Amino acid sequence: MRQTPYRKRTLARAVSIATLPAVGLAAPSLFAQEIDSLRVEEVIVTASRRSESIQDIPINISAVSGDKIASQRLYGVTEIANYVPGLTVIDRGPRDEHPDILVRGLNTTATGPGFVSDTVASYFGDIPVTVDIKPVDLERVEVLIGPQGTLYGQGTMGGAIRYIPKLADATEFYGEARGNFSSNEESGGYLYDVGVTINLPIIENVLAVRGSLDQLDDPGFVDYNYVVREGGVSNPEPDFSNPEDVNANLKRVKDANGEESLAGRLNLRFTPNDWLDANLWYLYQDTEAEGRQLDHRLSFGTDKYESGLRYEEPNDYRTELWSLDVKIDIMDIAEATVIYGKTDFHEEGQRDQTDLLLDFEYGYEFFPSFSSYTREENDEETDTVEIRLVSTHGGPFSWVVGYFYNEFDQDAVSEEYTPGFDQFAVDEFGGVQLRPDALEYIELTDYYQEEEAFYGELSYRFLDDRMEVTVGYRDYTFDVDSTGGFGLPLFDTVFLGEPQDAINVDLGTNKGSNNGDLWKFNVAFDLDPDNMIYATYSEGYRNGGVNAVPECTPEQIESTDQQLCAQADEVFIDPDTIKNYELGYKGLLLDGRLSTTVAVYFIDWQDLQVSTTTDLGGLPIIGNGSEAESKGLEFQGSYLIGENWEVDVTYAYTNAELTEYAPGLVGPFDAEEGARLPGSPEHQGTFNLTYTDIVGDGIEMKLNYGFIYTGDVYNIVGGDDDPLIDPETGLAADYGGESIPSYDIHHLSASFSRDAWMVQAYVDNLFDDYYVTGIRGTRRFLQDEKAGPGNDINGFTLRSYAQYIGAPRTFGLRMTYSF
């Protein structure tokens, strides 16, 4: 139901009332105790496969606690990444089922949809996942920056993100109820996010169960005001000066980028003695996402927060995970861990496909009421097995050895519809019969991959335990089997006279395999008990494989008709590899009141896997080409100014660019040496100032102000400079590259806690800034790169170019109750 402006203002006023008096209530107590007794809280992590202080682990690791995730309202990996230097997530809203996670600039793909970066491994506990985990009831999230293939099962180039859930506790009952309610400046309704966690001992000290359930309803804030009423009948571009003509053909959909999500989790934990810990897990996440979080201001003259797409674009996706992990202490020599996990992913979606077909100029543009949409269905099944031994004996040596096996199976279908075009083709192009279902194109994919690896690390401490040397090694194999094909049902029926329900798909099978190994060397030296320096050389890789596009036959290569196939050299994908060199410092200064982590790095990236297209049909594929490098600096620090004040700062500088000419990198254009890589800002940072005190009758008050800064980001390789070359002419080419402007987003909150209750009032995007997070398409789809509108195709305005946008100012109230 549409909410009135009065109700929205009432919520904003409630937040203001809850926030402003708090400053006056705070009694000064900066020196209520000796500053010398203050120390930054120690953070214990398990990133090294042992429980250790984060300051003692000689790798670049960040940890975001469950409390910080809640208090800073970090709703997913997109928000968590803001507080991890070196980590970037391209925010495309809830419709993006697999977040595009980038590390240290290792990316060559555009910032729009269609391609997913896979240089980072994400884990729920010990199981690799691709879904954006709902970050509730977590101990913390650990992010390891840099290759981790000698310490973790799944081999990746960029790093690993670990969601560490809270375990069931067999000693006491615990429960928590939580709620978050908010409204932003553009939405017509309220967001609510409610949940509950229960921890229940079944047999004291032996068996317990812990479960959580959360429901999110986000109304969205982007309006789809140009949706056709009936595909193939309604004119997508009526006379906009005639309201009756507009109303007869188009409809408005308010707040069309919302979502409804249900997330549940269950843990059964069995601890019969001090040497066995077994955990059975079940995770369920179901998201019904609406349209894209973008607007078409430049290509179609829309307002802010208004999309010009012709069809609604829902995308529903569901993840189920079952896993079992068993930890056994073997005679104080080692801890053995055996893990099995199974993940099922199902997705169904719809997209506006009109612009792509118009841009082909195959004749669709001559149909006055032309519009097109797609329907997709995708099923993925993953099985994971890992066996790991971690030494627990004393002495100067410590070690980790492991075996990892992962099996992935995907079955997908994509269907493209052009309603009404069959009748137009019969009337105008000599078609022989109609195609009632309007199915114009179909793509089938059956993809199977298998990865197996042995990995391990050996460490030796000496010089009175002040120096440690670590050597790591990984041996891996990778096999892939892909069967896929394409068909043109409408063409076959309308022009070739095939049956009206005929679907002819020419399937082809591509197979590939590769294997290899990689190394890691690390040296760490303790300057004193609180300060350490380290140096690391580590290698990383991304699995190769094959594209799903079938290989062209000789007849297809010679044909002058439209063909959908891959040339022989476009079928196989080689692995790309990196060599990572890193120097770091971790320490506590000012008697422990200041914690600091600094890392400088250089990455040599070889045989880049790049997004490109086939020569025939322009189908999206992955290829190899060129070399790149990334170098930069990462910093994070926390400073206790006094008993009441704390400052947290993060900063990352990233300089990632090609070091070799890259043919076909921005298909079909070539990129020149020195071109900056897209997706990651050169400068990125956060600042948070927190004031804590006791007010009133034992109420803990916490005031927080902070901001997030993101520097300019290139949408494609090279960005504004367009350092691209047309491979046919050898001349400079313009692909519409641009620099997405920098932005800084501010937030303010006031929290009050007493006994079992916590209430927080907050404002996000405090100054209501309009900011762009990514680009769909490029400015080559515009008639004028600076002024627009979209290219004109026989009277149709292309809306291929659009800008992904962040949320406007949001007022909210968050509450928790523990019992």
C-alpha positions in Angstrom: 0.0 0.0 0.0 1.3 3.5 -0.9 2.4 5.4 2.2 1.5 9.1 2.6 4.3 11.7 2.8 3.0 12.5 6.4 3.9 9.0 7.6 7.4 9.2 6.0 8.0 12.6 7.7 6.8 11.1 11.0 9.4 8.4 10.8 12.1 10.9 10.0 11.0 13.1 12.9 11.1 10.1 15.3 14.7 9.4 14.2 15.7 13.0 14.7 14.1 13.1 18.2 15.9 9.9 19.2 19.2 11.3 17.9 19.5 14.9 18.9 18.8 14.9 22.7 21.4 12.2 23.2 24.3 14.7 22.8 22.9 16.8 25.6 22.5 13.8 27.9 26.1 12.7 27.6 28.1 13.6 30.7 31.8 14.3 29.9 34.0 11.5 31.2 36.9 11.5 28.8 39.4 11.0 31.6 37.1 8.9 33.9 40.0 6.4 34.1 43.6 6.4 33.3 44.2 6.5 29.5 47.3 4.2 29.9 45.0 1.3 31.0 43.2 1.4 27.6 44.1 -1.0 24.8 42.4 -1.8 21.5 40.3 -4.9 21.9 42.1 -8.1 20.7 40.4 -9.8 17.7 40.8 -13.5 17.5 40.4 -15.1 14.0 40.9 -18.6 12.5 42.2 -17.5 9.1 45.4 -19.4 9.6 43.4 -22.5 10.6 44.3 -21.8 14.2 42.7 -19.4 16.7 45.1 -16.5 16.8 45.1 -12.8 17.3 44.7 -10.9 14.1 47.8 -9.0 14.9 49.9 -12.2 15.1 49.0 -13.5 11.6 51.6 -12.4 9.0 49.1 -11.9 6.1 46.8 -9.1 5.1 43.5 -10.0 6.8 40.6 -7.9 7.9 37.9 -9.0 10.4 34.5 -7.4 10.7 32.7 -8.5 13.9 29.1 -9.5 14.1 28.4 -6.6 16.4 29.9 -4.1 13.9 28.0 -5.7 11.0 24.8 -5.0 13.0 25.6 -1.6 14.4 26.9 -0.3 11.0 24.0 -1.9 9.2 26.1 -3.9 6.8 23.4 -5.8 5.0 25.7 -7.9 2.7 29.1 -8.2 1.1 28.6 -4.9 -0.8 28.5 -3.0 2.5 31.1 -5.1 4.3 33.6 -4.4 1.5 33.5 -0.7 2.3 35.4 -1.5 5.5 38.0 -3.9 4.0 40.8 -2.0 2.2 41.6 -3.7 -1.2 38.1 -5.2 -1.6 35.5 -3.7 -4.0 32.0 -4.9 -4.8 30.1 -3.4 -7.7 26.6 -2.6 -6.3 23.9 -3.4 -8.8 21.1 -3.8 -6.3 19.2 -7.0 -5.1 18.6 -8.3 -8.7 22.3 -9.2 -8.8 22.3 -12.8 -7.6 26.1 -13.2 -7.6 27.9 -10.1 -6.3 30.8 -9.0 -8.5 33.7 -9.0 -5.9 37.0 -7.5 -7.0 40.4 -7.5 -5.1 43.3 -5.2 -5.7 42.0 -4.1 -9.2 42.1 -7.7 -10.7 39.4 -7.2 -13.2 39.0 -6.6 -16.9 35.2 -6.8 -17.4 32.8 -3.9 -17.7 30.9 -2.7 -14.6 27.5 -3.7 -16.2 25.6 -7.0 -15.9 26.4 -10.2 -17.7 29.8 -11.1 -16.3 30.8 -12.2 -12.8 34.3 -11.7 -11.4 35.5 -15.0 -9.8 38.8 -14.0 -8.4 37.6 -14.3 -4.8 36.4 -17.4 -2.9 33.5 -17.0 -0.5 32.9 -19.5 2.3 30.1 -20.1 4.7 32.1 -21.8 7.5 34.2 -24.2 5.4 31.9 -24.6 2.4 32.5 -22.5 -0.8 29.5 -20.5 -1.8 28.6 -17.9 -4.4 25.5 -16.4 -2.8 25.6 -13.2 -0.8 25.2 -14.6 2.7 22.7 -12.8 4.9 25.2 -11.6 7.6 23.1 -12.3 10.8 24.1 -14.3 13.8 27.7 -14.3 12.8 30.8 -14.3 15.0 32.6 -12.2 12.3 33.5 -12.0 8.6 37.2 -12.6 7.8 38.6 -11.3 4.5 42.0 -12.5 3.4 43.5 -10.3 0.7 45.9 -12.1 -1.8 46.1 -15.7 -3.0 45.2 -18.3 -0.4 45.5 -21.5 -2.4 48.1 -23.1 -0.1 45.9 -22.7 3.0 42.3 -23.1 1.6 40.6 -25.6 -0.5 39.2 -23.5 -3.3 42.0 -21.9 -5.3 41.6 -18.2 -6.2 43.7 -15.3 -7.3 42.4 -12.5 -5.2 41.6 -13.9 -1.7 39.0 -15.4 0.5 35.9 -14.1 2.3 34.9 -16.3 5.3 31.5 -16.0 7.0 32.0 -17.4 10.5 28.6 -18.3 12.0 27.9 -18.6 15.7 27.9 -22.2 16.9 25.2 -23.9 18.9 26.0 -23.8 22.6 25.1 -26.8 24.8 25.5 -24.9 28.1 22.7 -22.3 28.1 19.5 -21.2 26.4 19.7 -18.0 24.4 17.4 -16.0 22.2 17.3 -12.8 20.2 14.6 -11.0 18.4 15.5 -8.1 16.0 13.8 -5.6 13.8 14.9 -2.9 11.4 12.4 -0.4 9.9 13.3 2.4 7.5 12.1 4.6 4.7 14.0 6.6 2.1 13.4 9.8 0.2 12.2 8.1 -3.0 10.3 5.1 -1.8 6.5 4.9 -1.5 6.7 2.4 1.4 8.6 1.2 4.4 11.4 -1.4 4.5 11.2 -3.9 7.3 13.6 -6.6 8.2 12.7 -8.8 11.2 14.3 -11.9 12.6 14.8 -14.3 15.5 17.6 -16.5 16.8 17.2 -19.4 19.2 19.9 -21.4 20.9 18.6 -24.5 22.6 20.6 -27.1 24.7 19.2 -30.5 24.2 21.7 -32.5 26.3 23.7 -30.3 28.6 27.3 -29.9 27.4 26.7 -32.6 24.7 24.1 -31.6 22.1 22.5 -28.3 21.1 20.7 -26.7 18.2 20.8 -23.1 17.1 18.5 -21.6 14.4 17.7 -18.2 12.9 15.0 -17.0 10.6 14.9 -13.5 9.0 12.4 -11.9 6.6 13.2 -8.8 4.6 10.7 -6.7 2.6 12.2 -3.8 0.7 9.8 -1.8 -1.4 12.5 -0.3 -3.6 12.9 3.2 -4.9 13.3 3.1 -8.7 10.2 3.6 -10.8 9.6 1.8 -14.1 7.4 4.4 -15.9 7.7 3.1 -19.5 6.5 -0.5 -19.3 4.5 -1.6 -22.3 1.0 -2.7 -21.6 1.0 -5.6 -24.1 4.1 -6.8 -25.9 3.9 -6.6 -29.7 0.8 -4.5 -29.5 1.7 -1.4 -27.4 3.9 1.2 -29.0 7.0 1.5 -26.7 7.5 5.1 -27.9 4.1 6.7 -28.2 3.5 10.5 -28.7 4.8 11.7 -25.3 3.0 15.0 -25.9 -0.3 13.1 -25.9 -1.2 11.8 -22.4 -4.0 9.6 -23.9 -1.6 7.9 -26.3 1.0 7.4 -23.5 -1.6 5.9 -21.2 -3.0 3.6 -23.9 0.5 2.1 -24.5 2.5 2.4 -21.3 2.0 1.8 -17.6 3.9 3.0 -14.5 5.3 0.6 -11.9 6.2 2.3 -8.6 9.3 1.2 -6.7 10.1 -1.6 -9.1 13.6 -2.6 -7.7 12.5 -4.0 -4.4 13.0 -7.4 -2.9 11.5 -9.9 -0.6 14.0 -12.3 1.0 13.7 -15.2 3.5 16.8 -16.5 5.1 17.0 -19.4 7.5 19.9 -21.3 9.2 20.1 -24.3 11.4 23.0 -25.8 13.3 23.0 -29.1 15.2 26.2 -29.4 17.3 27.4 -32.6 19.0 30.3 -32.3 21.6 30.3 -35.5 23.6 33.9 -35.0 24.8 36.9 -32.6 24.5 38.3 -34.2 21.3 35.2 -34.3 19.1 33.2 -31.4 17.7 30.6 -32.3 15.0 28.3 -29.8 13.3 25.5 -30.4 10.9 24.4 -27.3 9.0 21.4 -26.2 6.9 21.2 -22.8 5.2 18.3 -21.5 3.1 18.0 -18.2 1.3 15.2 -17.3 -1.1 15.1 -13.9 -2.8 12.4 -12.5 -5.0 14.0 -9.5 -6.5 12.3 -7.0 -8.8 13.9 -4.7 -11.4 17.3 -3.3 -11.8 18.6 -0.5 -9.6 19.3 1.9 -12.5 18.0 5.0 -14.3 18.1 6.1 -18.0 18.7 9.9 -17.5 21.2 10.2 -20.4 19.8 7.6 -22.9 16.1 8.3 -22.5 15.7 11.5 -20.5 14.2 10.0 -17.4 14.2 11.6 -14.0 16.6 10.4 -11.2 15.6 7.0 -9.8 13.5 6.3 -12.9 14.1 3.5 -15.4 13.2 3.6 -19.1 13.0 -0.2 -19.6 9.9 -1.6 -21.4 9.4 -4.7 -19.3 9.6 -5.4 -15.6 12.7 -7.5 -14.8 12.0 -9.8 -11.8 14.7 -12.3 -10.8 13.9 -15.0 -8.2 16.8 -17.1 -6.8 17.0 -19.7 -4.1 20.0 -21.3 -2.4 20.0 -24.4 -0.1 23.1 -25.7 1.6 23.6 -28.9 3.6 27.0 -29.5 5.2 28.7 -31.6 7.9 32.0 -30.8 9.5 33.7 -33.0 12.0 36.7 -31.9 14.0 38.8 -34.5 15.9 41.7 -33.8 18.2 44.3 -36.5 17.5 46.4 -37.1 20.6 47.5 -33.4 20.9 49.4 -33.9 17.6 46.9 -32.5 15.1 43.3 -31.5 14.6 41.6 -33.4 11.8 38.7 -31.8 10.0 36.4 -33.7 7.6 33.9 -31.6 5.6 31.2 -32.4 3.2 28.8 -29.9 1.7 26.1 -29.8 -0.9 24.6 -26.7 -2.4 21.6 -26.3 -4.7 20.9 -23.0 -6.5 17.8 -22.3 -8.6 17.0 -19.1 -10.5 14.2 -17.8 -12.7 14.3 -14.3 -14.3 13.0 -12.0 -17.0 14.9 -9.2 -18.9 14.1 -6.5 -21.4 15.9 -7.6 -24.5 14.6 -5.0 -26.9 17.8 -2.9 -27.2 20.1 -5.8 -28.1 17.9 -6.9 -31.0 17.4 -3.4 -32.3 21.1 -2.8 -32.3 21.6 -5.9 -34.5 19.5 -4.2 -37.2 18.2 -7.5 -38.4 14.8 -6.0 -39.4 13.1 -5.8 -36.0 13.3 -2.1 -36.2 10.8 -2.0 -39.0 8.0 -3.4 -36.7 6.4 -0.2 -35.2 5.4 -2.0 -32.0 8.5 -4.0 -31.5 9.7 -5.1 -28.0 11.4 -8.2 -26.7 12.0 -9.9 -23.4 13.8 -13.0 -22.2 13.0 -15.7 -19.7 15.9 -17.6 -18.0 16.0 -20.6 -15.8 19.2 -21.8 -14.1 20.0 -24.8 -11.8 23.3 -25.3 -10.2 24.5 -28.1 -7.9 27.8 -28.2 -6.1 29.4 -31.0 -4.0 32.4 -30.3 -1.9 34.7 -32.6 0.1 37.7 -31.4 2.1 40.0 -33.2 4.6 42.4 -31.1 6.6 45.1 -31.7 9.2 46.4 -28.9 11.4 49.2 -29.4 13.8 48.6 -28.8 17.5 51.9 -30.1 18.9 54.5 -27.8 20.3 57.9 -27.0 19.0 59.3 -24.8 16.3 57.5 -26.5 13.5 53.8 -26.1 12.6 52.0 -27.3 9.5 48.7 -27.6 7.6 47.9 -30.2 4.9 44.7 -30.7 3.1 42.8 -32.4 0.2 40.0 -30.6 -1.6 37.4 -31.9 -4.2 34.7 -29.8 -5.8 32.1 -30.8 -8.3 29.9 -28.3 -10.1 26.9 -29.1 -12.4 24.9 -26.4 -14.2 21.8 -26.7 -16.3 20.5 -23.5 -17.8 18.0 -22.3 -20.5 17.5 -18.8 -21.9 14.5 -18.0 -24.1 14.0 -14.8 -26.1 10.5 -13.7 -27.1 9.5 -11.1 -29.8 5.7 -10.9 -29.4 3.8 -9.8 -32.6 6.9 -10.0 -34.8 5.8 -13.2 -36.5 2.6 -11.6 -37.9 4.7 -8.6 -39.1 7.2 -10.9 -40.7 4.4 -12.8 -42.6 2.8 -9.5 -43.7 6.0 -7.6 -44.7 8.9 -10.1 -45.1 7.3 -13.0 -46.9 6.9 -15.3 -43.9 4.9 -18.5 -44.5 3.2 -19.0 -41.1 2.9 -17.6 -37.6 4.8 -18.6 -34.5 2.1 -18.5 -31.7 4.5 -18.6 -28.7 6.7 -15.8 -30.2 9.9 -17.7 -29.2 12.6 -16.1 -31.3 15.8 -17.5 -29.8 16.8 -20.3 -27.3 20.0 -21.2 -25.7 20.7 -24.4 -23.7 23.7 -25.0 -21.5 24.8 -28.1 -19.6 28.1 -27.4 -17.8 30.1 -29.7 -15.6 33.4 -29.0 -13.9 35.6 -30.9 -11.4 38.4 -29.6 -9.4 40.8 -31.5 -7.2 43.8 -30.2 -5.2 46.3 -31.1 -2.5 47.7 -28.2 -0.5 49.7 -27.4 2.6 52.0 -25.1 4.5 55.0 -25.7 6.7 56.2 -23.0 9.2 59.4 -22.9 11.3 60.0 -20.4 14.2 63.5 -19.5 15.4 65.5 -16.7 17.0 63.7 -17.2 20.3 60.4 -17.4 18.4 60.8 -14.0 17.0 61.1 -15.1 13.3 58.9 -17.4 11.3 59.4 -18.8 7.8 56.5 -20.4 5.9 56.5 -22.4 2.7 53.3 -23.3 1.0 52.5 -25.5 -2.0 49.4 -26.5 -4.0 48.9 -29.1 -6.8 45.7 -28.9 -8.7 43.8 -30.4 -11.6 40.7 -29.1 -13.4 38.3 -30.8 -15.8 35.3 -29.3 -17.6 32.7 -30.7 -19.9 30.3 -28.3 -21.6 27.4 -29.1 -23.9 25.4 -26.3 -25.3 23.7 -24.8 -28.4 21.4 -22.3 -29.8 18.3 -22.3 -31.9 16.1 -19.7 -33.8 12.6 -21.2 -33.5 10.7 -18.2 -34.9 13.0 -18.1 -38.0 12.6 -21.8 -38.5 8.8 -21.6 -38.3 8.0 -18.3 -40.0 10.5 -18.5 -42.8 11.4 -22.2 -43.2 7.9 -23.7 -42.6 8.9 -25.9 -39.6 6.0 -26.9 -37.2 4.7 -24.0 -35.1 6.1 -25.5 -31.9 9.4 -26.7 -33.4 12.5 -26.1 -31.4 15.7 -27.1 -33.2 18.9 -26.7 -31.2 22.2 -27.8 -32.6 24.1 -29.0 -29.6 27.9 -29.1 -29.4 30.2 -30.5 -26.7 33.4 -28.9 -25.6 35.8 -30.5 -23.2 39.0 -29.3 -21.5 41.4 -29.9 -18.7 44.4 -28.3 -17.1 46.6 -28.8 -14.1 49.4 -27.0 -12.3 51.0 -26.0 -9.1 51.8 -22.9 -7.2 54.0 -21.7 -4.3 54.0 -19.4 -1.3 56.9 -18.0 0.7 56.4 -15.9 3.8 58.9 -14.5 6.4 57.7 -12.7 9.5 59.7 -11.0 12.3 58.5 -9.8 15.7 60.1 -6.4 16.4 58.7 -6.7 19.9 55.6 -8.4 21.5 53.3 -5.9 19.9 54.8 -5.1 16.5 55.6 -7.3 13.5 56.8 -7.0 9.9 56.4 -9.6 7.2 57.2 -10.3 3.5 55.2 -12.6 1.2 55.5 -14.1 -2.2 52.4 -16.0 -3.3 51.1 -17.4 -6.5 47.4 -17.6 -7.5 45.4 -18.9 -10.4 41.9 -18.9 -11.8 40.7 -22.2 -13.3 40.5 -22.4 -17.1 38.0 -24.4 -19.0 35.8 -24.1 -22.1 33.1 -21.7 -23.3 29.6 -23.1 -23.7 29.4 -21.9 -27.3 29.6 -24.8 -29.7 32.5 -24.8 -32.1 31.8 -23.7 -35.7 31.5 -26.2 -38.5 33.2 -25.5 -41.8 29.7 -24.8 -43.3 28.9 -22.2 -40.6 32.2 -20.4 -41.2 31.5 -20.1 -44.9 27.9 -19.2 -44.5 26.7 -15.6 -45.2 23.7 -16.1 -42.8 23.6 -15.3 -39.1 25.6 -18.0 -37.2 25.9 -18.6 -33.5 29.2 -20.5 -32.9 32.8 -20.1 -31.7 35.9 -20.4 -33.8 38.4 -23.1 -32.8 40.6 -20.6 -30.9 37.6 -19.2 -29.0 36.6 -22.5 -27.4 39.2 -23.2 -24.8 40.1 -20.9 -21.8 43.5 -21.2 -20.3 44.0 -20.4 -16.6 45.3 -17.0 -15.7 47.9 -16.6 -13.0 49.3 -14.0 -10.7 52.5 -13.5 -8.7 51.9 -11.4 -5.6 54.7 -9.6 -3.8 53.8 -8.0 -0.5 55.4 -6.2 2.5 53.4 -5.6 5.6 53.5 -4.2 9.1 51.1 -5.0 12.0 51.4 -3.3 15.4 50.1 -1.8 18.5 51.4 1.7 19.4 50.8 4.3 22.1 50.6 1.6 24.8 48.1 -0.4 22.8 45.6 2.4 22.2 46.5 2.5 18.4 46.3 -0.6 16.2 47.7 -0.3 12.7 48.0 -2.6 9.7 49.8 -1.5 6.6 50.6 -3.5 3.4 52.2 -2.6 0.1 52.0 -5.0 -2.8 52.9 -5.6 -6.5 51.0 -8.1 -8.6 52.1 -9.5 -12.0 49.1 -10.9 -13.8 49.6 -13.2 -16.8 47.3 -14.7 -19.5 44.3 -12.6 -18.4 40.9 -14.2 -18.8 38.9 -11.4 -20.4 35.3 -11.0 -21.4 34.9 -10.8 -25.2 32.6 -12.0 -28.0 32.7 -14.5 -30.8 33.5 -13.5 -34.3 30.3 -15.0 -35.5 27.1 -14.0 -33.7 28.8 -11.7 -31.2 28.1 -14.1 -28.4 29.7 -13.4 -25.0 32.6 -15.7 -24.2 35.8 -15.7 -22.1 39.2 -15.5 -23.8 42.8 -15.1 -22.8 45.1 -12.3 -23.7 47.6 -9.8 -22.6 49.3 -9.0 -19.2 48.6 -6.6 -16.4 49.9 -5.4 -13.1 48.5 -3.9 -10.0 50.4 -2.1 -7.2 49.1 -0.3 -4.2 48.9 0.3 -0.5 46.3 -0.8 2.1 45.9 0.7 5.6 43.6 0.2 8.5 43.8 1.6 12.0 41.8 2.0 15.2 42.7 4.6 17.8 41.3 4.9 21.3 41.5 8.6 22.0 40.2 8.1 25.5 37.7 6.1 27.5 34.8 7.4 25.4 36.2 8.1 21.9 37.3 5.8 19.2 38.4 6.5 15.6 38.5 3.8 12.9 40.1 4.5 9.5 40.7 2.4 6.4 42.4 3.5 3.1 43.4 1.7 -0.1 45.3 3.0 -3.1 45.1 0.7 -6.2 46.9 1.3 -9.5 46.0 -1.5 -11.9 46.8 -1.3 -15.6 47.6 -3.3 -18.7 51.3 -3.9 -19.4 50.8 -5.3 -22.8 48.7 -4.7 -25.9 45.4 -6.6 -25.5 43.7 -7.6 -28.8 39.9 -7.9 -28.6 39.8 -7.0 -24.9 36.8 -4.7 -25.3 35.2 -6.8 -28.1 36.0 -6.2 -30.8 38.3 -3.3 -30.0 41.9 -3.7 -28.8 43.3 -2.1 -25.7 46.6 -0.4 -25.5 49.4 -0.9 -23.0 49.0 1.4 -20.0 45.2 1.3 -20.0 43.7 1.4 -16.5 41.7 -1.6 -15.5 38.0 -1.1 -14.7 35.8 -1.7 -11.6 38.1 -0.5 -8.8 38.8 3.1 -7.6 42.4 4.3 -7.2 41.5 5.8 -3.8 39.0 4.3 -1.4 38.5 4.8 2.4 36.3 5.0 5.4 36.2 7.1 8.6 34.2 6.4 11.7 34.1 8.3 15.0 32.3 6.7 17.9 31.5 8.2 21.3 30.4 5.8 24.1 29.1 6.8 27.6 26.7 5.8 30.3 23.7 8.1 30.6 20.6 8.1 32.7 20.0 5.0 34.8 22.7 2.7 33.5 21.9 3.2 29.8 24.9 2.8 27.5 24.8 5.4 24.7 26.8 5.1 21.5 26.9 7.9 18.9 28.5 7.2 15.6 29.3 9.4 12.6 31.2 8.2 9.6 31.6 8.3 5.9 32.6 6.1 3.0 34.7 7.5 0.2 35.0 5.9 -3.3 37.2 7.5 -5.9 36.5 7.5 -9.6 36.0 4.1 -11.3 36.5 3.3 -15.0 33.5 1.4 -16.5 35.7 -0.3 -19.2 39.4 -0.7 -19.7 40.9 2.8 -20.2 37.8 4.7 -19.1 37.7 8.3 -20.3 40.8 8.1 -22.4 39.4 5.4 -24.6 42.9 3.9 -25.5 41.3 1.4 -27.9 42.2 0.4 -31.4 39.9 -0.8 -34.2 41.5 -4.2 -35.2 40.3 -3.7 -38.8 41.7 -0.2 -39.5 44.4 0.1 -36.8 43.1 3.5 -35.9 41.9 4.9 -32.6 38.4 3.7 -31.7 35.8 5.1 -29.4 34.0 2.6 -27.2 32.3 5.1 -25.0 34.5 4.6 -21.9 33.9 6.9 -19.0 35.1 7.6 -15.5 32.3 7.0 -12.9 32.6 10.0 -10.5 33.9 9.7 -7.0 31.4 10.0 -4.1 31.4 10.1 -0.3 28.4 8.9 1.6 27.8 9.9 5.3 25.9 8.2 8.0 24.9 9.0 11.6 23.4 6.9 14.3 22.6 6.9 18.0 22.3 3.6 19.9 20.9 3.0 23.5 21.4 -0.3 25.3 20.2 -1.5 28.7 19.9 -5.0 30.0 18.4 -7.0 27.1 17.3 -4.1 25.0 19.0 -2.1 22.3 17.5 0.7 20.2 19.3 2.5 17.4 18.1 5.5 15.3 20.0 6.2 12.2 20.3 8.2 9.0 22.2 6.7 6.0 23.3 8.9 3.1 22.9 11.8 5.4 23.1 14.5 2.7 20.9 12.7 0.2 23.6 12.5 -2.4 22.8 11.0 -5.8 25.7 8.8 -6.9 26.5 6.2 -9.6 27.9 2.8 -8.7 28.2 1.2 -12.1 27.4 1.5 -15.8 25.2 -0.7 -18.1 26.5 -0.5 -21.6 28.8 2.2 -22.8 28.3 5.7 -24.3 28.8 4.4 -27.8 25.1 3.6 -27.6 24.4 7.4 -27.3 23.9 9.9 -30.2 26.0 12.4 -28.2 28.3 11.0 -25.5 27.7 14.0 -23.2 24.1 14.9 -24.0 22.4 11.7 -25.2 19.9 10.4 -26.1 20.3 6.8 -27.2 21.1 5.9 -30.7 18.1 6.1 -33.1 17.3 2.9 -34.9 14.5 3.7 -37.4 12.6 5.8 -34.8 13.4 3.6 -31.8 15.6 5.1 -29.0 18.2 2.6 -27.7 18.2 2.4 -23.9 21.2 0.2 -23.7 23.1 2.8 -21.7 22.1 3.2 -18.1 23.6 4.0 -14.7 23.4 1.9 -11.6 22.7 4.1 -8.6 22.9 4.1 -4.8 20.1 4.4 -2.4 18.9 7.9 -1.4 18.8 9.3 2.2 17.3 6.7 4.5 15.8 7.2 8.0 15.5 4.1 10.1 15.0 2.5 13.5 16.7 -0.8 14.6 15.9 -2.8 17.7 17.1 -6.0 19.4 15.9 -7.9 22.4 17.9 -10.7 24.0 16.2 -13.4 26.1 
